[in-house]
């Protein structure tokens, strides 16, 4: 049980180091800087004394003895693990394994206090010899991951904890500066390799027997050897060198999912490099074409495939390989070859839900429901030039109520997983693990932490116990130390969904719901005691939404709703949204109709004054113009039909088509007599109106020289249109 609990905590720390960005204060940055300077300085020490080590794969490169109480040494080795795994193991000072071996290392007492995810205080009391007084060390420990992938852990003396952990009477306060450097090297097949360098300078204080100092220096090699043996994969490396490793892992994959790498065509930029959408846990997410189907290719670097990640990888494939649901990211296939490893998923170029919200939420186009604020944002954006079928154009179409639709779709996808036999628990439901499809559909992805619920195999039952996920989204029973909470159920995903709703509310920034400066350990401690984020802002916007979130957060898993309950809740939300949208459209239609019935003043209105007869005459004149347009169109249709009847043109005969084009130019000037007949027929429908037109034409000297028919035509068509005939 202790080993299992240690592994859970170690895996969580590995995930933090690998994936979570850290913020460092100036003091922490100075400590790391001094640690690196100390490491570089020790590498060029001139006085060298080599020591042998029981582990032949560990080299004690440099050891310097300065008198009886001061020793400086460097030990190096190569470990069969990733830099994150090595660093996590050395930083995990409060592991049960570490405490068990304290007596062996002559540590009489130790206290650890975590400051945040990357810094802690470490205080110890040690016996360095039977004839010397006990020594106390007070250290501040900080780790930092560099851009190049290397990791540094610095152990420096500190006085910060003197009041909390004072030096005991009779003990001597000793001094030490220790630096661990972890540098990635080329993997051996799929097994990652890390070069580890341990550098330490210990001042035990006072007079210390040489024998005791020799023991301390040899401990340098023992500590490094312990790390190497923790992750030793000598057998796997030997198997790989005989060609068995790839076959062994490939056989574990469902044969129907296997795809040959030559079937993929990767998109490339101008430099010829593969186009990357994002960086995943194991490698880049690339864009590829698979038999005319564009897909996202989740690249996997063998250097990251430790035993734990391999197990997680194959379990994820087993779970998602055959899942088919509109709100689950579909697995298309798997490439597993000597030089190429990856999983193919349906392409969702909008990326993760959290990043999508962070990028676009500021526009104000995405909302839970229809509000005056979001309507104003839509009206303002609609005035701008927007790329057709682009992201913003889509948000203008679907943005109102989109958060409610996303929540509804995620709930449906989760209900589908829980409805499988046996049920599938996602165990890491959050915005980063939900993709936004090209049509804005939400699709659940990343099943690396997922498990079947209630497996019949004993080993499968055991996999339900580790505390996994992201602390902000983890249910209290997941990281509980109470044995009754060790086997948990579907309700953990419901809790995570409640937090995901809060993440949606804060536009992809879940940290806004938590106190600033709270690290993961603090969050887990507070949540386990019943603390939850404040929902005041949520309640101000939507009382019902705040209520459903609170239900999902219930401390008692049995009191949380099921995903079927949640689907019903958002069904009602979306129905209400549809009703409001229909009512708004009706109001817009009424407004438009009202506008059409109003008389809009024109220049001709102003010239004719407010005479009612003038307005009636103008309206009739406009109607006549409309009738003439229709008549002209009918004439053109007749001409085209007659022309095509006997002399149909072969579309491939470009010379005949050119000739027809010239003839069309001529036919635009139609016979005036035909046009006059049509116009006179329309004009004679109402004798009274014809008389009014004649009265108008006799008053205008610009009609001089025209016959009666031409005057009537000019009165109805206007001067400009008349001379175009």
N, C-alpha and C positions, 0 to 999 in steps of 0.2 A: 504493500500500500504506500509506503514511504517513497519507494523508487518511482511508482506511478505518479504520485503527487509532485515529486521533483521534476519528472519529465514534462508534466503539464506546464509547470511554471517556467521551465527552461524553454519549451517551445514558444510560450507566450513572449518571453524576452527576446528570443531569436526574431520573432515577427516584428517586434518593436524596433529592434536595431536595423532590420532589413528594410522595413516599409514606412516607418513613421518619422517624419521630420522633427528634429529637436530644436529648441530655442535655448541658447546658452547666454548666461550673463558674462560680464567682463572678467570676473574672478575665475570662472570656469574656463574661459578662453585662455587666460594667463597661465593657468595650471597646465593645460594641454601643451601650450607653447614651451613652457619650461621643461616639461617631460620630454618633448622631442629634442630639445637642446641637450638635455642630460644624456639621452640615448646616443646622439651623434658624438658627444664628447667622449663617452665611454668607449666608442668604437676605435678611437685613436690613442688609447692609453699605451704608453711605451713599456711600462713595467708589466710583464706578462708572466703569469704562472698557470700552466695548464693543469687541469684536474681530470682524472678519469671519472666516468659515470657508469653506473650499473647498466643503464639502458644504452646500448651501442648506437642507437639512432638519435641520441641526444649528445650534442657537443658543448663542453664547457670551454668556450672560446677564450674568454678573458677573465682572469681573476687577479686582483691586486690586494695585497695585505698591507695596510698602513698601520703599523703598530699592533697593539693587542685588542683594540676595541672596534676597529674600523675595517670593513671588508666591502669590496666592490666586485661584482661578477656579472658575466653575461653567459646565458645558456640559449642554444638554438636547436630547433628541430623542424620537421615537416609533419603536419597533421593531416590525416585523411578526412577532412571536414571543411565546411565553408568558413570564411572569416567570421561570419555572424555567429555560427555555432561555437567556435573557439572563444570568441569574446564573451558571449553569454555565459558559457561555463565558468570562466574566470571571474566574471562580475557577480555571479550568483553565489555570494558569500554566505547567505543564510539558508542554503540548501540543507536538507536533512543529512545528506551524504557528507557535506563539509563539517557539520557539527559532530557527526559520529567519529570522524577522524581527527578531531581536535586534540584528543588525548595523545594520539600517536605523534602529533606535531608539537606536543608539549605546550598546547594552549590551555591555560587554566580557566580563563574567563574570556567571553567576547560579547560585545554589544554592537548592534547594527541599527542605524536609523536612516531611512530613505528620505531624501530631500525631494527628488523627482524621478523621472524615468531613467536619467543618465548620471545622477550623483547620489552618493550615500556617505555616511560617516561610519567608520569601522574602528572600534576600540578593542584592544586585546591585552591580556596579561599572560606572559610566557615565562617558563622556566628554561633558561639556556644552559644551566649546569647545576649540579647538586651542591656546589660550594659557593655559588653566586646568588645574589639577591634577585628577586623576580624583576622582570622588565615590563614596563607598560609602553604600549604604542598607541598613538592617537592619529588616525589618518582620515583624509578626505579623498574619496575615490570618484573619478569622473571618466566616462568613456565618450569618444567622439569618432564618428565615421567620416572619413575624408572622401572627396569627390572621386579619387582614383580607386575607391573601394577598400582601401586599407583602414584599419581601426586601431586607435591608440587608447589604452587605459592607463591613467596616471594615479598612483598612490602617493600622496604628499602629506607631510606633517601638518597638523592643524592644532590650533588652540581653541577652536570654536566649541568643542565639547568638554572643556575642562570643568565647567561648573556642573554639567550634567553627569560626566564620568570623571571625577577627580582622581588623581594618582593616589593610590593607597599608601598609607603610612608604611615606611620601610622599603617600598618599591623604588626602582630607578626609572625615570622617564627616558626612554631610548628614542632614537631618531632613525628614520628610514625614508628613502625615496626609491620607489619601484615603478618601472614602466614596462608595459606589455605592448609589443607591436605585432599586428597580424596583417600579413600581406598575401593577397591571392596569387596563386601560381597556376600554371596550365594543369588542367585535370588529367587524370589517367582514365581514359574512357569516360565513364559517367561519374567517376568519383572525384569530387573537388579536392584540391590540395591547397594548404595554407602554410606559409613559412612563419613560424612563431619565434620571436626574439624576446627573451626575458632579461631585463637589466635592472640590477638592484644595488643600492649602496646602503649598508646598514652600519649605524654607529650605536653599539650596545651600551655605551656610556660606562665610565669607570674602568677599573682593571678587570679584564676578562681573560681567563686561561686560553692559551692558543688552541687547546683541544676543542674548546667550546666554539671558537670562531671557525675552526675547520669544519665542525658539524654544520654551522650556519651556511657556509659556502657550499657544502655538498647538498644542502636542502634546495639550493637553486636548481640543480639538475633534477632532483626528485620531483619538484613541483611541475617542471616542464614535462617530465616523463609521464606523470599522472595524466596530464592533458592529452598527450599523444596516445596513450593506451586507452583512454576513454573512447576515442573515435577510430581506433585501429581497424582497418579493413584490408589487412594483408591477404586474406583468403579471396575476397572479391577481386582484388587487383590481380592476383595470380590467375583467377578464372578468366578475367578480361583478356589477359595477355595470351591465353590459349584460344580466344575467340568465342567463348561461351556466354559472355555477359549479355550481348545484344539479343541473341536468340532466346535467352531465358526470359528477358523482359518482353520481347515482342510476342512471345507465346501467351502472355497474360492478357493481351488485348483481344477484344472481340473481333474475329476475322472479318466480319462484314464492315467494320469501321476502318480497316487498314487501307491506306492510300499510298501509292508510290509518289515520291517527290517530283518525278518528271512530269506528273499530271498537273502540277501547279505552275502557273505563270505569275510571278510576283510583279506588282507595279513598281516602277523604278523612277527616280528623279533624274534630273539632267546630268548628274554626275554618274549615274548608273547604279546608285545605291538603292536598296529596297526601301520603299515608302513605309514609314512607321506611323501608326495612329497614336500609340501610347507605349508606355513602359509597364510591363506586367511584373509579377513576382519573380518569374523565372527568365524573362527575356522580353523582347519587343513584341508588340501586336502589329502584324503586318497586313497589307491588303494583297490578296491574291485572286486569281481567276482559276476556277476549277470546272472545266468543261462548260464554259460560258456562264457559270454561276460565280458572282463575286462573293468572296467570303473574308472573314477576319481570321488570320492565322496566328494563333497564340504560340509564339516561339518558346522553346524550352532549351535552356543552356545546360548541357550535362554537368557543368561545374556546380550547379545548384541542386543536383539530384542526389542528396544523401539518402540513406535508408528511409528516413522519416518522410522526405518529400516524394520518394518513389512510391511508397505505400499510399500516400495521400493522392498522388497522381492516378494510380491505377484504381483506387477506390472511387475517385471522381468520375473516371471513364465508365466504371461499372454502373454508376448511378445515372449518369446523364446520357449515355450512349443511345438509349432507346426512348427517351422522354420526348413527347410531341404535344405541345400546347402553345397557343398563340402568345402566351405571356411567360414562356420559358425560352431562353436563348438556345436554339437548336444546335446540337453537335452534328457536323456534316461528315467528319472523318478524322483520322489520326495518321500522322506520318511518323514512323519509328524506324530509323535506319542508322547506319554507322555514323554518318556525318550530318544528319538532319532529324530533328525531333520537334513535334508540334501538334497542336489540336486545331481543327478547323471549325469555326462557328459561323452562323449566319452573320452577315455584315450589318452592324449598327454604327454608322459613321458619326452619329451624334454623341457617342461615348456614354460614360456613366451619368446617372441621374444627378448625382451631387455636383459634378463638374459642369453639367449642362445648366443647372440652376445658377451656379456661381457666375457663369459666363453671361447669361441672358436675363436674369431676374431683374437687374437694374432698369430694364426697359419698361417694366410695369405691365407687361402684356400677359403674364401667366398668373392665374388666380385660382382660388377655391370655388368662387361663385361670382355672379354678376354684381358689381358694385359701381358706383359713380366714378370712383377713382380709376378703376381699370378701364371703364368705358372711355373716359377722357384720354387715357394713354393710348387706347386703340384709335380714337379719332385723330389724335395728334400724329401718330405714326402713319396712319393711312394717307395723310397729306404728303408724305415724303415719297421719294422715288425708291421703291422696294423691288429687289430682284424677284422676278416671277419664279415660283416654285422653290424659292430660297427658304432659309430657316425663319426669317422674320415674317415672310409672307404666310408661312404655315402657322406661326403664332398668332397672326392677325385673324386667321380662320378658326384655329382651335384653342387659342390661349385662354379664353374665358372658361373657367371651370376645369382647366387642364389638370390641376393638382388633384381634384376630386376624381377625375377619370384615371389618373395614374394610381392613386390609392386603391381604387376599385379593381384595376387590372392586376396590381401586385397581390391583392387579397385573393383574386381568382387563381393566379398562378400558385400561390401558397396553398390554397385549398386543394388544388390538383395534386400537389406533392403529398399533402397529409391524407389524401384519399387513396393513395397507392397501397398495395398490399405486398409487403408490409409498408407502413407509412414512411415517408422520407422527411427527416428534419433537416432544414437548411443550416441552422445553427450560426449563421453569420449574415442575417438579413439586414441590409443597410443600403443607403443610396449608391455607394460605390459599387455594389454588387447587383445593381439594376441598370440595364442598358436602355437607352432611348432609341427606338427604331426610327427608320427613315420617315414613317408616317406618324411619329410621336407615340407609338405604342410602347408600353413598359414591358421589359423582358428580364426576368430574374436570371442571373448567371452566377458563376464562381461557386461550384459545389465542392470545393476542396475540403471544407469542414463538415460536409453533410454526412448523415448516417441513416441507416434503416432503423426504425423503431421496433424494439422487441424482437431482435433477431433470434433464431432458434439455436444458433451456435453460441457456445459460451464465450468464445473470443469476441464475437460480435456484440454481445452484451457488454463486455468490458470496455469497448470503444465508446460507449455512451458516457463514461464517467469523466473524461478530461474536461477541464474548463477551457473552452475555446471561444473564439469570436473577438469582437472589439468591445472593450469595457463600457463605452458609452451606450452600447446596444444590448449588453448582456443581462439576462434575467438574474435576479439575486440567487436563485437556486443553482445556477451554473457554477459559480465560484464559491458556493457555500462549503464549509468544512463539516457540516452535519451529514452523517452517513445516510440519513433518510432522503437527502436531496441528491445523492450521487447518481441515481438513475432517474433522469427527468424525461419529460414528454413534450407533446406538441405545443404546450403553453409557452415554451421558451421562445418560439418563433412569433407568437402573438405579442409577447413583451417587446421583442425587437421591432415588430411592426409599429407598435405604439411610439417607439423612439423614432422610427423612420417618418412617421407622420409629423413629429416635431421637427425633424430635419427638413422635411418639405416646407413646413411653416417658416423656418429660418433660411430658406433658399439654399439648402445644401451645406449649411454651417451648423452642425449639431453642437459644437462647442459653445455656441451662444446660449444654450440652455443650461450650461454648467458654470460653476464659479471659476473665475479666471485663476490660473495657476494650479488648479487641481490636476495632479498626475493620475495615472491609471490605478495605482494602489489606493489612493484616497477615494476615487470614485467608487471602486468596488466596496470599500469599507463603508462608505456612506449609504450606498444603495442597499447593501445587505441589511442595514439597520432601518430601512424604510424611507430614506430620503428620496425625493423625486424633484425634477426641475419645476420651476414656477410656471403655471399656465395662465397667468393673468392676461398677457397680450393675446394669447390664443382665444381665451374666453371673451375678450372684448370684440374680437372679430366674428367668432362663431361658437356659441355656447354648446351646441350639440357636438362639435368637433372636439372641444375640450373634454366633454364627458366621455366620449369613446376612447380618447387617449388615456384618461384616468382608469377606465375599465381594463384596458390592455396592460396597464402598469401594476395592477393589483399584486400585493405581496404574496397573496395566496393564489397559486396557479389555477386552482379549481374555480376561482371567481372570475377569471378572464374569459372573454367571449371566444367563440370559435371563429374561424375564418368565414364560415357560412353566415354567422351572425353579422360579421363585418361587411360581407358582400351585400346583405339585405340593407344595412345602414346606408351604404353608398349608393345602392339602387335608388333609394328614396331621395338622396341628395341630387342625383343626376336627373331624376324625374322632375323635381322642383326646378332645376336649372332649365330644363326643356320648356316647362310651362312659362317661366319668366322670359325666356328667349322668344317664344311665340307671342306673348303679350306685347313685348317690345316691338316685334316685327309688325304686328297689327297696328300699333300706335304710329309707326313710321309710315305705313301704307295710308292711314287716315290723314296724316299730315301732308303726304304727297298729293292725295286727292284734293284736299282743301286748297293746296297751292295751285293746282291745275284749274280749279273753278274760279280763282281770283283773276281779275282783269289786270294784266301787267301793262302799264303805259309804255307806248313806243313813240318815235318821232312823228309818225303819221297820226297817232292819237292827238298829239299836241297841236299838229297843224289843223286837224279837223275839229278841235275844241271838244266840248262835252256834249255835242249834238248826238242824241240816241240814234237817229237815222244814219248818221255817219258811221257809228260803231257797227250797226247792223250791216250796212253796206260793206264795210271792211271785212267783217266776218264771212259774209257771203262770197266776197272776192277771194279770200284765202281758201274757202272750200272749193271754188271753181278752179283755182290754181292746182289744188291737190288732185281734182278730177282730171285735169289736163295732163298732169304727170303720169297718172295711171294709163291714160289713153296712149300717150307716147310710148310707154313701156310695152303695151300690147302691140303697137305697130312694129316695134323692134323685134319682139318675139315672133311675129308673123313673118317678118323678113328673113330671120335666121332659119325658121322652119322651112320656108320655101326654098332657101338656098341649099339646105342640107338634104332636101328631098331627093333630087336627081343627081347632084354632084357631091356626094359624100367624099370627104378628104381622108386619105390614108394618113394617120398620124406620123408615119415614118417618112412620108414624102415632104421633105422640108421645102422644096421649091413650090409645091402646090399650096402649102401653108403660108408661104410668103406672099403668094399671089392673093390668097384669100384675105390676108391682112391688109393689102392695098385696097381691095374691093370694099372692105369694111370702112376704111377711111372715107371712101367716096359715098357710101350709103349713109354716112352721118348727115349729109346734106339731102334731106328727104324732099319730096315733091311738095311745094307749098300748098297746091290745090287740095291734096289729101289732108294736110294738117288743118286747113281752113274748114273743110267739111266736118272734121271731128270736133273742132272748137265750136263751130256754129251750132252743131247738134246739141252740145252741152249747154251753150249759152241760151238756146231757145227754150229750155225747159221751163223757164219762168219769165213770162212776158213782162211782168212788172219790173223784175230786176234788170231786164235788158233795157227797159226805158230809162231806168235810173242811170245805167252805165252810159247811155247815149247823152243824157243831160250833163253828166260829168265831162264827157269828151268834148262837147261843144263849148265848154268854158275854158278849155286849155288850148292856147295857140300852138302848142307843139304838135297838135294833131293835124295841122294845116297840110293839105296836099294828100291826105289819106282818104280812101273810100270808107264807107260805113263798116264793112266787114273788118278792114284793117284797124279802124278805130276801136271796134269792139275787142279785137285781139289785143291791142295795146293796153286797153283799160284793164283787162283781166290778167295779162302776163307781166305788165310793167315794161318800161322803156328798154331796160337792159336785156331782158329775156326775149323781147320781141325781135330785136335786131340780131339775135343769135340764130334765129330760124333761117 
